[in-house]
Amino acid sequence: MKKVSISSWAIPQPMDELCKGAKELGFDGISLGGFPPFGANPELTDTPEKVAAFKKHFTDNGLEVADYAIDVWKYDALTQTAEWRKAFSEALKFAHELGLTNIIRFDTCSKPVLPEGMTYDDVKAFYVKHFKELSQEAAKYGQEMVWEFEPGFMINEPSNIVELVKAVDEPNFSLLFDTCHGETCANGLNAIEPEVLEGGILEFIDMAKGHIGLVHVIDSDGTLNHDNTSEHVPFGEGHLDFDKIIPAFLEAGYKADWWAIDLCEWPNAWEVTEKCKKAVDVFNAKFC
């Protein structure tokens, strides 16, 4: 059986309340966001005393942290590169000091619109260079880097995603495969170079074989939300077939310890969290 976490960024509660509630629902951990007002980041958790108090929320409830989503979204990587890199380095250092997980979630931090004067090949080369350097920097702290692709950010076509992770070619760099993003990207939504996979998400998982470092699980209705990224639909309200998807991940070599539930931007996410946990428990017991 894999462990199960819930995404903190989807549920606007103080961390002590979220951890207590997650324990009561039988979760093993939290997928932790670094986003204000309830996340952990260098600005909010800026003293050793605050760090210790924050970590106590988890130890008091017997919870782990599955992954940590660093907050560097205030900068566009392609047009504010120096600021983005500085914020990234600060976040990596803070994550190490926090010491709750060694899996760092990040993205391309740029909308899928080509900046003036750059071709798509230029953009791909940019991310290969910087992702390689950032992975090498993270390796000094013993951290694993998982890139979460999605329609709302640059480089969201299956072939380009797989080519990029192979080109970075660092042992601590892999993909964070979110199931709703996997479906919408496989259908070519919001892409610069639209690519539609005949085999849908299952074909995409197979393409990413050997490069999946973490999986976020949630249903999908195949649409994009107001931020032009995948709608994260509670289990049973979309059309993903997890009896096929979960074995596909396992056959693709997914070996991490977690299924991380992500209800990002779903209204009143806490109200459907128990329902989602039960759905994951079913396929976890069936296939793991």
Secondary structure, DSSP 8 states (H G I E B T S, - for coil): --EEEEEGGGS-S-HHHHHHHHHHTT--EEEEE--TTTS--TTTS-SHHHHHHHHHHHHHTT-EEEEEE---TTS-TTTSHHHHHHHHHHHHHHHHHH-S-SEEEE---S-SS--TT--HHHHHHHHHHHHHHHHHHHHTTT-EEEEE--TTSS---HHHHHHHHHHH--TTEEEEEEHHHHHHHHTTTT-SS----TTHHHHHHHHTTT-EEEEEE-B--S-B-TTSSB--B-TTSS---HHHHHHHHHHTT---SEEEE--TT-TTTHHHHHHHHHHHHHHHHHH-
